[in-house]
Amino acid sequence: MEKELDEAASEEASPEDSVETEEVESLKQELEDLKDQLMEERAFSKNYLNSAKRIQADFDNYKKRQQREIERITETANEKLISELLLIIDDFERALAISDSDKGMEGVRQIHSNVKSLLKGYGLREAPADGQFNPDLHEALCVGEGEEGKILEVYQKGYFLGDKVIRYAKVMVGKQKEGE
């Protein structure tokens, strides 16, 4: 019976109805095409968004690498400067040791103290040079008679800049006589 109604309805359909039906079908097809196009554009947009996020992450990593490089260069420059200033500190200490009683040396002592304070502010600190010899901190220049492996004399102080040894302490290390 339903079939008969559909046939009757189609027989009764006027040419206007068929034009409207064609128009509706055309609009439906256009709507489907637009939906497909929208999905393609969304995928395209998502691809660009992901690319932009990757580029942003790459740029952020680049900035971090550059910052680390700047810090490394600054540290290296400070290390070179401080290493050279240590030679001046050594000269002051030798001068102070020679004429410790002279009143004119008070100014030299003050300059020595100021330079050491300045360098300490940049992270400089003395490496320990007493007790047992440690090849990570000391450079053995010679050996002398004494307790095995003990530092007997310090010829030049060693220093750290931060956690890095920038100059090893130059020392004399004890060695027992072979007969003992």
PyMOL commands that set and color helices and strands:
alter all, ss='L'
color gray80, all
select helices_A, chain A and resi 2-12+15-98+105-121
alter helices_A, ss='H'
color red, helices_A
select strands_A, chain A and resi 124-126+138-145+151-156+159-161+164-167+169-175
alter strands_A, ss='S'
color yellow, strands_A
deselect
rebuild
show_as cartoon
